[in-house]
Amino acid sequence: MAEPQLDIVRNIEALDCLKADLASFQADLYQALLKGDADDFLQASSKLIITCFLLTKRIGLNFGHLEKQVYHNTQLLLEEGNRMEEWYGDISALKDYWDLKR
């Protein structure tokens, strides 16, 4: 088993790598939007989401915590009001999607 100091250093490095990945994937997302490339957009978006899940695990939470919070925030956005909901019904569509998955 690795020494505790090595685990701490490795965890710090892992967090730094994940934070750098977030920035990189966000830039990729903006580039895809600029180009209007749906495949690149989906690639970057999925990598952002995966990285958020990995960060959640690295800070000591489980994947379900993040998923629950996303669902909870979807409900909050509906209650608080949101332009995307007012204009397009996107938040309720997302909530319906989450409800089907449960």
Residue, then its C-alpha position, 0 to 999 in steps of 0.5 A: m500500500a502506498e504511503p499516506q504522503l504519496d496518496i495525498v500528492r497523487n490526489i492533489e495531482a489528480l484534482d489538478c489534472l481534472k481541473a485542467d481537463l474541465a478548462s480544456f473541454q470547455a474550450d473544446l465546447y466553445q470551439a464546437l459551438l463556433k464551428g456549428d459541429a454537433d459531433d464535436f459539441l457532443q464529444a466536449s459536452s460528454k467529456l465535461i460531464i464525465t469529468c464532473f463525475l470524476l471530480t465528485k468521486r475524487i473529493g469523496l462523494n459518490f456519483g449518485h450525489l451529483e446525479k441527485q443534485v442535478y435532479h434537485n437543481t432541475q426542480l429548483l429552476l422550475e420553481e424559480g423560473n428560468r428563461m429557457e423554461e419560459w421560452y422553450g420549456d427546456i427545464s421541464a423537458l429535462k425534468d421529464y427526462w430525469d423522471l423517466k430514468r428513475 
